[in-house]
Amino acid sequence: MTALIDIENVSRIYGKGEAEVRALDGVSLNIEAGEFVAIVGQSGSGKSTLMNILG
């Protein structure tokens, strides 16, 4: 199958120093054509950040 989305070791950090927040830390994801995927998790776990990065 063909990968529609393939990311490896993606991180997103907001702020600097002691105010640093790691919204994503080393996330990898592969979604193949024809797959159905749900992004789920607790509030503040980075779901929206991941979706914004994916576009």
N, C-alpha and C positions, 0 to 999 in steps of 0.2 A: 504494500500500500504506500501511498504518498503522504508524507507529513505535511499537514496544513500549517501547523505551528510547531516549532522546535526551538526551545530556548534552553540554555545551560548556564548555571551558576549566576543568575541575575540577582543583583542587590539594588536596593533603593534606600538611601540614607537621607534623613531630613535633619537639619541643624548641625551644630559642631560642638566638639568638646563634651562637657557634661550634659548639654542639652541634646546630644545626638540620639535620634530615634531610628532604629533599623526596621523600616516597614517591611522590607523583604531582605532575606539574608541567604544567598546561595540557592535560589529556587531554580529547579530544572523541570521542564514540562515538554511532553511530546504528544501531540494530538494528530492522529491519522485521519485521512479522509473516511467519512462514513461513521466515525465514532460520535457518541453522544457523551458530553462531559458536563459535570456540575462542579462549580467552584464553591465549596462550603467551608465554614469555619466560624469561630467565635468572633464577636464584635472586636474590631481593632487588629485582626490577624493579618491584614494585608490583601484581602480579596479585591477591593476596589482599586488599590494601587496596582495590583497585577493586571487587572482588566484595562486600566488606563495605559499601562506599558504595552500591552498586546495590541491596543488600538481598537 
